[in-house]
Amino acid sequence: MLHIPDLLLKSLTGLEGFDEEAFIKAHQVENKITSIRLNPFKKGLEKLDFIVNEKVKWANDAFYLDVRPSFILDPLFHAGCYYVQEAGSMFIEHALKNTIDFSGSVNVLDLCGAPGGKSTLINSLLNDQSLLVANEFIKNRADILTQNLSKWGTNNTVVTNNDPQKFSSLNSFFDAVVVDAPCSGSGLFRKQPEAIEEWSNDNVNLCSNRQRTILLHVLPCLKENGILVYSTCSYSVKENEDIVKWLIDDCRMEYVPLSLPLDWGIVETQAGYRFYPHLTKSEGFFCAVLRKRSSEEDVYVSKKTSNVEATKAERVLLDNFLKDKDASIIKKNNQFHMLNRSALIFITAFEKQFYFKKAGCVMGEIKGKDMVPNQELAWSAALNAAVSRVDLDKDAALKFLRKESFFLPQALKGFTCITYKNFALGWAKILPNRINNYLPNELRILK
């Protein structure tokens, strides 16, 4: 039985919507809530191997599952057809859609992006001309973020692996900044009971100070009238409402209220929105939206490129793999990258300032007269449907994902896209007497 720290309960007493008895009772019930969000660039709800019923109220294309399947054994999960995400954190979608006009070109920064739930959600809202910069300071987490955004299949994303302080010099560059701040994690007690042992008032204070530092670093890069979405998975006032009030009082920010249906069960305090497990079908979550009321001098963005663009001869090979022949393609370290104009401008202007983990979609490498396709190209929504491909049944698809021998239902040769239910899993090179599996080893299913 989970024991909620007395200091935490005491700190929540008197807050709107807080019912101590119901709160404690909700933490005594085993957490069996599972929710997924479909990839809008790879829609195929009818192709899922499991049943979805109830929709998540505050997010499109998001559903609860009655039974949690083994996602690792679902080829569609590996194809990037959906993302398994806690329902409360999907509220970021409602916050952004009600404060940002996504019909034009928009620059968005997800400052603490890993593992990728909020980044893929933001990416789902953007059009082809917009830019998402997803940052993660911790290297191995940045690798996970890169993989999940690559699965989403777009070419308007950049992943950076930098300290938040790096962004302080990008004056007035972003239309919106999302900061899902590192926190004490009390909102995840049901999901991660071990977090209770690590929780303390000292840790709450430490996180609160860290959150303020991160926000001070990132606020200069937000445009005047730009939107800041601040969130945590903590219940503590010091990490939530106190931070919002500090932003308003000391940082020239303005609180932006949102319109919410009452039946959502989300509690609005004087400085944000709280998700309690006894009121919403989610874990604990806090979110607030603020607008910047001041401006810095705009940063100079160079549009001159030092990147090497693909030659006409190279484009002949590369364009065979693409639906859109007008995409920008550059060559870096022998690999060809496909990206939209906004992403190209960003990496051109700041390639010496940031450490990049991803820029657009890596298409592959030209060797001799052949193009060796990259895994990211298989996941890309821009992949030409005319590319050689073979669709496998589930058993064979799992063998491909385990890098085991599998049977091909038809005779093919050369590089072939391996699919399941017509969604790409990766590449194989089919030779007269064998099949070379090009799935990266780090993606191999070991189960």
C-alpha positions, 0 to 999 in steps of 0.5 A: 500500500502506497504511503503518501508523504504527510508533508505533501498532503499538508502542502495541498490542503486547501487547494481547489479540487483537492480531496485528501481522502479521495486522493489517498484512495486513488493511490491505493488502486493499481494503476492500469491506465494506458493511453496512446496517441495516433500518428496523424501522418500514418493514420490507420486506426482500423489496422491496430491489433488491439481495440481502442474505445474511450477517447482522451477528452483533451487531445485528438487522435488519443485513446485509452486502452482497456487492456495494455498489450505488449507494445514491444511485440507490435510491429505498428509500434516500431513503425511509429504509427502511435505513441504510448503517452500518459493522458494528462501530458497530452493536455499540451495539445489543448494549451497550444491549439487554443493560443497559437495559430498553426495555419502559418509558419511557426517556430516551436521549442520543446526544451526538455524533449525526451523521451518524445511524447510532447515533441511528437505531439507538437510535431503533429500540430505543425504544417510543412513550413514550420519548425520544431526544435526538440532539445534534451540535455542528457545524451542517452535521452537525446538518442531516444528523443531522436529515434521517436521523432524520426519514427514520426516521419516528418522533415521539419524537426531538429533535435539538439543536445544542449544545456538550456542556457545555450538558447538564451542567445536566440533572442525572440526566435520562437513563437512558442516554447514548451518547458516540461520541467524536471521536477520532484515527480509526485504526480507519478507516485502511482506509476512509479512507487519508488519515487515516493522514497526519493521525495522530500521537501528539500528535493522540492525546493531544489527542483523549484530553484532549478526550474527558475534557472531553466526558465530564465535561460529560455525566456529571451528566445521567446518572441514578444506575445509568444506563448510559454507552456510550463508543465510538471508531473508534480503536485507541489505548489512551489514547483507549480503555482509559485513558479507561475506567479514568479513568472508574472511578477518578476519576468513580465509574463501574462497568465493566459486562461483556457476554456475547459469543459467541466466534465474534463475534471481538470481543476483550474487554480489561480495560476494553472491547471491541475490533474488529480487521479481522483478527478481525471483519468490520468496521473498527476499533472500541472500545466500553465500557459503564459504570454510574453509581454516584453521583447529582446532585439531579434537574433540575426538568422543567417540564410547563407548555407555552408552545407553542401547541397545534393548535386543534380546527379545525386538528386536523380538517385535520391528523388526516386525515393521521395514523393516530393521532389522539391524538398531541400537535400544537403550532404553532411558526413557522407549522409544525405539529409532531407529537410524543410526550409525552416529546418535548413535555415536553423541549422545553417545559422546555428550549426556552430552554436549547438550540438545537433543530434538530428536535422530533418530526415536522414535519407542515406548514403550514395555508394557508387551508383546505388543509394543505401537508404537509412532507417529514417527514410523507411519511417518517413512520410515522404517515402515514395510509394513506388519504392520496392517494398514487401508486406509481411505478416505479423510473424515474419515482421517480428522475425525481421525486427528480431533480425532472424531469418524470415520468408519473403512471399514474393521474388524481389532483388536489391534494397526493399522496404519491409512493411507490416500492414503497409507501414514501413519497418526498415530496409533489407537488401535482397540478394540471390542467395540471402537477405541482408537485414539493414535494421539498426542493431539498437532497434532489434527486438530482444524479447 
